[in-house]
Structures are given as C-alpha cells and as structure tokens.
Amino acid sequence: MKDKYSHAKREHYGRRLAAHLCDQHFGPQPTATLDGPAVLRFTPIRQVNLLVVQQLLAQWTAEMARLRSPYFDFEAPDVRQALTQFMNTLSRRIRLNRGAFEPLLARAVADTLGVVADPVLTFEEKLLGGQPTATAAQLRDALRYLDLNKDLFAEFIDSLSPDAPLERDFLLERFRLHQEATYKSHQLMERLVAEFSALLPLTEADLWADGPVRAPAAPIAEAPRPVQPQPAREPEPARVAEPARTAEPANTTEPVVAPAAVAPTPTPVQNAPQPSVATPTFVATPAFVPTPTLEPSPEPKPAHEPIVAPRRPLTEAGPTSVPLYEKLKADRPAATSLSETLRPEKAGATLAEKPPRVESLREAISINQRFGFINELFNGENMEYHTAIQHLDTFNDPESAKRYVTQDLASKYDWTRKEEHVGKLLKLIDRKFA
C-alpha cells in the first residue's frame, strides 16, 4: 500500500481541501475563530477533526513544557496542582484563527488518507510518536485519536504484553506483519476517497504513485529525444535535416509542460515523518508527571511467529452478562473499617501521597482525559459528554454518582469493554468526595 499511493499527492490534496474549506468558513467572516467543540465538528469526516485535535494538543503540551525552570520546584504538590488547574482551564479556551487552523487541517487531511494508505506509518507517527519504547497502555491511550480502521490497531495492541515496555523497532516489525495479515478485512481507500470527494473532487488515481513522475526533472525533459530517429524513415536524405529542425520545437514544447504539472511533487521527502505532530502523544500532562523508569524490553521474537501468540486472555474483560458495576467493584479492594483508616501509618501520609481533592469534575478533567471520555465513552458526542459531567457535579454523595455512571450511563452507551476509561471517571468522583 505504501508504494501504491503517493505521500506527496496526499499532502497536495490536503492543502487544497484545507484552503477550500477555510474559504467557505472564514470567507464571510475573516476574523472568526474556532473553539474546541467547533474543531470536533468542522468536517463531516470525524478522523480529520480528531487529528487536528491531536496536533493541537501536541503543540499545547510542548508549550507547557517550556514553562519548566531549574530555579523553581515544579514537583511540589501545590505547584503541580496549580499548574494542572491552569492547564485544564486553558484547554477550555481554544481559539484558532484561519492562519493557525489551516495548516493543522491540511496536515490532518493528508494523515487521514495515510491511515488507510500506509497504516504502518500511521502506527509509527500517531501511536508510537518519538518514544524509543512503548507499553500497551501508552499505545491504547494514543488510540483515542484514531477512528478509521481502529480495530486494526486495537487488535494489535491487545496482542501485546499489557505491562512490559517494548522496543520501537520490535513493535514496528510486529505491526507490519499484523497489518499485512489482516489488511483485507479493514476499510478500503475507495470508501474514504468517496467521502473526501463529496467535499472536493478526488479519485484514487489522483493519489497513485506514478513511476515516471518520481524521476528527476532534468531527465524528464530529455526523455523525448529518442524520437529524433523518425526522419530515418524518409527515403530522401535531403529531408533528414529539415524534419529535425521542425521536430525540435514540438519536442521541447511538450517536455516543458509535463514537468510543470509534476514538478511540485517533493518525492525525496515522501516518507519523511512529521516531527512537529507526533512527539507528545501518550501522556496527558507530561510536563509535570515524572517519567516512569522503563524495565528492559524483552528480546524480540522471530518475525515468523504468529502475531496472536501473546494475546490477552479473553477472560480479563469478563462476561458481558455481569454488570459493569460488579466488575469494577471486584477489582477494588474491600472497604476498610474506620479503625483501619485511622491507623498511625495511614494518618502519617503526606499530602504528596494523596491525590488532591477537586471541587468539580468539570474543572478536574484534563484536556486529554476529556477527549478520551468523549471519544471512548460518549461515541464522539461532545454535548452528551458535557451533559453527563454537568449532571454528575450535582450529586451530593459518591455512591449516587457512581451508580449513575456504572448503571445509567453504562447501559445507555454500552460500556461493556470500557472498564479502563470508566475506572478513570470513578477515580475522579472519589477525589471530588474525598
């Protein structure tokens, strides 16, 4: 697939479509801006919107990291809490004008086509990022920004060891084998091209990588010269020179036109990664959370082994007939008595060992968590997420709030395999009523 479609042509179409859509939106109101919810619904292709958000978060994380200074203690609990609050507040104040938004949109369109055209590159840039190693949890966290062929990536992540960090090269090779073995069962390019064509005309042929086009410009201009022997077919020797003079202008005219159509194709960089987009993908607030010490990665297994060998046991997810509340309750330790809670060793815990209390869920949920909840728990519906969180903030006790999550919301949105994200939401509820 990587050789069939041109990376440069995907980028070219991305720039054209971004300019076209921005003309439609910003043309009547040049000073208009977009906030977060507006970005998530800017195009009818959800994958494009999600990749815009991912790029925006990457820029936001990089800028927040620059706040760190060797002269101050950024690891102090009160500093970290204040910075987290500031970051969450700032994340609700997204404001993009056309100059800032259009390049993000162009990149997102090209990368959306790349999800289907080159899944291996997508895995490398959007899930792995710039990290030398990654765990299944980190990859799954980045998966929230993928909508197309999500099962292709999720099935591979489920086949990995859940805790051990794995080397980048090992993961890339394993995913390459997995993609080659299962690609036919996933979304085809023609369906995605049809969705884009409804916005701006596009065919699969427009994205094909044509062999002759990849040649340098100078050889292309000289290629028509072999047709000069045509005068040899003429019987009269006196006419050999004259057709050569008349043929030269014709031959030099066509080569000038041909390279002009294809010269913008930057083939030497067609497989180059985009560093500005892919780096900070996995961690919600990496500027303020210490990086865990990674264990030595296991020795890579031979490439010919079956990809599904290390699959996680299906029993971990639990039978669908068991209520979500029971499964989550079984994973938590039994409630302790008051006397156990007040034991000296527990009473001596420091503030740094306890998660800080939050006043409201809306204020406590970080931008990464918010987009994770919206995409994984509320099917990408921003307003339904805000309605649910707003209602959760009205409860006066944790038991009622948790019942609303594990019974009402879980049954409404079918959270049978969403324990990880539901668990994060329940922990936030615990912090609110701590």
C-alpha positions in Angstrom: 0.0 0.0 0.0 2.8 2.4 0.8 4.2 2.1 -2.8 0.7 2.4 -4.4 -0.2 5.8 -3.1 2.0 8.9 -3.1 2.7 10.7 0.2 3.3 14.0 -1.7 0.0 13.8 -3.5 -1.9 13.2 -0.2 -0.2 16.4 1.1 -1.1 18.3 -2.0 -4.7 17.3 -1.7 -4.7 18.2 2.0 -3.6 21.7 1.3 -6.2 22.2 -1.5 -9.0 20.8 0.7 -7.9 22.9 3.7 -7.9 26.1 1.6 -11.3 25.2 0.1 -13.0 24.5 3.5 -11.4 27.6 5.1 -12.6 29.7 2.3 -16.1 28.5 2.9 -15.9 29.1 6.7 -13.7 32.1 7.1 -14.5 33.8 3.8 -17.7 35.6 5.0 -16.1 36.3 8.4 -12.3 36.6 8.1 -11.7 37.4 11.8 -13.7 34.4 13.1 -12.1 31.8 15.4 -12.8 28.2 16.3 -13.1 26.7 19.8 -12.6 23.0 20.7 -16.2 21.8 20.0 -16.2 23.7 16.7 -13.0 21.9 15.7 -14.5 18.5 16.5 -17.4 19.1 14.1 -15.6 21.2 11.4 -15.7 18.5 8.7 -18.1 15.5 8.3 -15.1 13.2 8.4 -14.5 12.6 12.1 -11.0 11.3 11.6 -9.9 14.6 10.2 -11.2 16.5 13.2 -9.6 14.2 15.7 -6.2 14.5 14.0 -6.5 18.3 14.2 -7.1 18.0 17.9 -4.1 15.7 18.3 -1.8 18.2 16.6 -3.3 21.0 18.7 -2.6 19.0 21.9 1.0 18.3 20.8 1.6 22.0 20.4 -0.1 22.7 23.7 2.0 20.1 25.6 5.2 21.4 24.1 4.4 25.0 25.1 3.5 23.9 28.6 6.8 22.0 28.9 8.7 25.2 28.3 7.3 26.7 31.5 9.6 24.4 33.5 12.7 26.1 35.0 15.7 24.9 37.0 15.2 27.7 39.5 11.8 26.5 40.9 10.4 23.3 42.3 7.9 22.2 39.7 7.4 18.9 41.5 6.0 20.4 44.7 2.4 19.1 45.2 0.8 22.6 45.4 2.7 23.7 42.3 1.7 20.6 40.3 -1.9 21.1 41.4 -1.9 24.7 40.4 -0.3 24.1 37.0 -2.8 21.2 36.3 -5.7 23.5 37.1 -4.2 26.2 34.9 -3.7 23.7 32.0 -7.3 22.5 32.3 -8.6 26.0 32.3 -6.5 27.0 29.3 -7.6 23.9 27.4 -11.2 25.1 27.6 -10.2 28.4 25.9 -9.1 27.1 22.5 -9.2 29.9 19.9 -7.9 29.3 16.4 -8.0 31.8 13.6 -7.6 30.8 10.0 -3.8 31.3 9.9 -3.3 28.9 12.8 -6.0 26.4 11.8 -5.5 25.9 8.1 -2.0 24.2 8.4 -3.4 21.8 11.1 -6.3 21.0 8.8 -4.1 20.3 5.8 -1.9 18.0 7.8 -4.9 16.2 9.2 -6.4 15.6 5.8 -3.1 14.1 4.5 -2.7 12.0 7.6 -6.3 10.7 7.4 -5.7 9.4 3.9 -2.5 7.9 5.3 -4.4 5.9 7.9 -5.6 3.7 5.0 -2.8 4.2 2.5 0.0 3.5 4.9 -1.1 2.0 8.3 2.5 1.3 9.4 3.5 4.9 9.1 0.3 5.9 11.0 1.2 3.5 13.7 4.7 4.9 13.9 3.8 8.6 13.9 0.4 8.7 15.7 0.7 5.9 18.2 4.5 5.5 18.9 5.5 9.1 18.4 9.1 9.8 19.1 9.5 7.3 22.1 12.1 4.6 21.8 9.9 2.2 23.8 6.2 2.0 24.5 3.8 -0.1 26.6 0.3 -1.4 25.5 -1.3 1.2 27.8 0.6 4.1 26.1 -0.4 2.8 22.7 -4.0 2.4 23.8 -4.0 5.9 25.2 -3.0 7.4 21.8 -5.6 5.2 20.1 -8.3 7.7 21.1 -7.4 9.9 18.2 -7.9 7.2 15.5 -11.4 6.5 14.1 -10.6 4.8 10.8 -9.6 1.2 10.9 -9.5 1.4 14.7 -9.9 -2.3 15.0 -6.7 -2.9 13.0 -4.7 -1.1 15.6 -6.7 -2.2 18.7 -6.3 -5.9 17.8 -2.6 -5.5 17.6 -2.4 -3.7 20.9 -4.5 -6.4 22.6 -2.0 -9.0 21.4 0.9 -7.3 23.3 2.0 -7.9 26.9 0.0 -5.5 29.0 2.8 -4.1 31.2 6.2 -4.6 29.7 7.7 -1.8 27.6 8.7 -2.9 24.1 11.3 -1.6 21.8 10.2 0.7 18.9 11.8 -1.5 16.1 10.2 -4.6 17.5 6.7 -3.0 17.7 7.1 -1.7 14.1 8.1 -5.0 12.7 5.3 -6.9 14.6 2.7 -4.4 13.4 3.9 -4.6 9.8 3.3 -8.4 9.9 -0.1 -7.9 11.6 -1.2 -5.3 9.0 -0.2 -7.5 6.1 -2.1 -10.4 7.5 -5.3 -8.6 8.3 -5.5 -5.6 5.9 -8.2 -7.0 3.6 -10.7 -7.1 6.4 -10.4 -3.3 7.0 -11.6 -0.2 5.3 -10.6 0.3 1.7 -9.3 3.5 0.2 -12.2 3.8 -2.3 -14.7 4.4 0.5 -12.6 7.1 2.1 -12.0 8.8 -1.2 -15.7 8.9 -1.8 -16.2 10.8 1.5 -13.4 13.3 0.6 -14.7 13.7 -3.0 -18.0 15.0 -1.6 -16.0 17.9 -0.2 -13.6 18.4 -3.0 -13.4 16.1 -6.1 -10.9 13.3 -5.6 -10.3 9.9 -7.2 -7.9 7.0 -6.2 -6.0 7.7 -9.4 -5.2 11.2 -8.1 -3.3 9.6 -5.2 -1.4 6.9 -7.1 2.3 7.0 -7.1 3.3 7.1 -10.8 6.7 5.6 -11.5 7.9 8.1 -14.2 6.8 11.0 -12.1 9.4 10.2 -9.4 12.3 10.7 -11.9 14.3 14.0 -11.6 13.2 17.0 -13.6 16.2 17.1 -16.0 15.9 13.5 -17.3 12.2 14.0 -17.9 13.0 17.0 -20.2 15.5 14.9 -22.2 13.3 11.8 -22.4 11.6 12.8 -25.8 14.9 13.0 -27.6 14.9 9.3 -28.7 12.1 10.1 -31.2 14.5 12.0 -33.4 15.4 8.9 -35.5 12.0 9.2 -37.1 13.5 11.1 -40.1 15.4 7.9 -41.0 12.2 6.5 -42.4 12.2 9.2 -45.2 13.8 7.9 -48.4 15.3 11.3 -49.4 18.5 12.2 -47.5 17.9 15.9 -48.2 14.9 15.9 -45.9 16.6 14.4 -42.9 17.9 17.8 -41.5 14.6 19.7 -42.1 12.3 17.5 -40.1 14.9 17.6 -37.3 14.5 21.4 -37.1 10.7 21.2 -37.2 10.6 18.4 -34.7 12.7 20.1 -32.1 10.3 22.8 -31.2 7.5 20.3 -30.9 9.6 18.1 -28.7 10.8 20.9 -26.5 7.4 22.3 -26.0 5.8 19.1 -24.6 8.5 18.3 -22.0 8.3 21.8 -20.6 4.5 21.3 -19.9 4.9 17.8 -18.4 7.4 18.7 -15.7 5.4 21.8 -14.7 2.5 19.5 -13.8 4.5 17.2 -11.6 7.5 19.3 -10.5 5.8 20.3 -7.2 5.9 16.6 -6.1 8.6 16.5 -3.4 9.4 12.9 -3.8 12.7 12.9 -1.8 10.7 13.6 1.3 7.8 11.4 0.6 8.4 9.1 3.5 9.8 11.6 6.0 8.0 11.7 9.3 6.4 14.9 10.6 8.1 15.6 13.9 6.0 18.5 14.9 2.9 16.4 15.1 3.9 13.1 16.5 6.0 13.7 19.6 3.8 14.2 22.7 1.0 11.7 22.1 0.8 9.4 25.0 0.9 11.3 28.3 -1.9 13.7 29.4 0.4 16.2 31.1 4.0 15.1 30.5 5.5 18.4 31.6 4.5 17.7 35.2 4.4 13.9 35.6 7.7 12.1 36.2 8.5 9.6 33.5 8.4 6.1 34.9 11.5 4.0 34.8 11.1 1.5 32.0 12.2 -2.1 32.5 14.5 -3.6 29.9 12.4 -4.6 26.9 12.1 -8.4 26.2 14.1 -9.9 23.5 12.2 -9.6 20.2 10.7 -12.8 19.0 11.3 -14.1 15.5 9.3 -12.4 12.8 7.7 -15.6 11.6 5.9 -16.3 14.9 2.1 -15.8 14.8 1.1 -12.3 15.7 -1.7 -13.6 18.0 0.6 -15.5 20.2 0.7 -13.1 23.1 -3.0 -12.1 23.0 -4.5 -11.2 26.3 -6.9 -13.8 27.7 -10.5 -13.0 26.9 -11.5 -13.7 30.4 -10.0 -10.4 31.6 -12.8 -8.5 30.0 -15.4 -10.5 32.0 -18.6 -11.9 30.6 -21.0 -9.4 29.2 -23.8 -10.6 31.4 -22.0 -9.4 34.5 -23.0 -5.7 35.3 -20.2 -3.2 34.9 -20.6 -2.1 38.5 -19.9 -5.6 39.8 -16.8 -6.0 37.6 -15.4 -2.6 38.7 -16.2 -3.4 42.4 -14.5 -6.7 42.2 -11.3 -5.0 41.0 -11.2 -2.6 44.0 -10.0 -3.6 47.5 -12.6 -4.3 50.1 -13.8 -1.3 52.1 -11.7 -0.8 55.3 -13.2 -0.1 58.7 -12.8 3.3 60.5 -10.2 1.9 62.9 -8.1 0.7 60.0 -8.4 4.0 58.2 -7.1 5.9 61.3 -4.1 3.6 61.9 -0.9 5.6 62.6 0.8 4.7 59.4 -2.2 5.9 57.4 -2.6 9.0 59.4 1.0 9.9 58.7 0.6 10.0 54.9 1.8 13.2 53.4 -0.1 15.5 51.0 2.2 14.4 48.2 1.0 10.8 48.7 -2.7 11.7 48.4 -4.4 12.8 45.2 -5.7 16.4 45.7 -9.3 16.9 46.2 -11.3 18.6 43.4 -14.2 20.9 43.6 -15.9 19.8 40.4 -15.4 17.2 37.8 -15.6 19.7 35.0 -12.6 21.6 36.4 -10.6 18.4 37.3 -10.8 16.6 33.9 -7.8 17.4 31.8 -8.0 18.1 28.1 -6.5 14.7 27.3 -9.0 13.0 29.6 -11.9 15.0 28.2 -11.2 14.0 24.6 -10.6 10.4 25.8 -14.0 10.3 27.5 -15.8 12.0 24.6 -14.4 9.5 22.0 -14.4 6.3 24.1 -17.4 6.7 26.4 -19.7 9.1 24.5 -19.2 8.0 20.9 -17.6 11.3 20.0 -20.6 13.4 21.1 -19.3 16.5 22.8 -22.6 17.8 24.1 -23.6 14.4 25.6 -20.4 14.3 27.5 -20.9 17.8 28.9 -24.5 17.0 29.9 -23.3 13.9 31.8 -20.5 15.6 33.6 -22.7 18.5 34.5 -25.2 16.1 36.0 -22.5 14.3 37.9 -21.5 17.5 39.5 -25.0 17.8 41.0 -24.7 14.7 43.2 -24.1 15.1 46.9 -22.6 11.7 47.7 -20.2 9.4 45.8 -22.4 6.4 45.9 -25.2 8.1 43.9 -22.7 9.5 41.4 -21.1 6.1 40.9 -24.5 4.4 40.4 -25.3 7.0 37.7 -22.0 6.1 35.9 -22.0 2.3 36.3 -25.7 1.7 35.7 -27.4 4.6 33.9 -24.6 5.8 31.6 -23.0 2.3 31.2 -26.3 0.8 29.9 -27.1 3.8 27.7 -23.7 3.8 25.9 -22.9 0.1 26.2 -19.7 0.4 28.3 -19.1 -3.4 28.5 -15.5 -3.1 27.3 -14.7 0.3 28.6 -13.5 -0.5 32.1 -10.3 1.5 31.8 -12.0 4.8 31.0 -14.9 4.2 33.4 -12.3 3.5 36.1 -10.6 6.9 35.5 -14.0 8.6 35.8 -14.8 6.8 39.0 -11.4 7.9 40.5 -12.2 11.5 39.7 -15.5 11.0 41.6 -13.6 9.7 44.6 -11.3 12.7 44.5 -14.3 15.0 44.5 -15.8 13.5 47.6 -12.5 12.8 49.4 
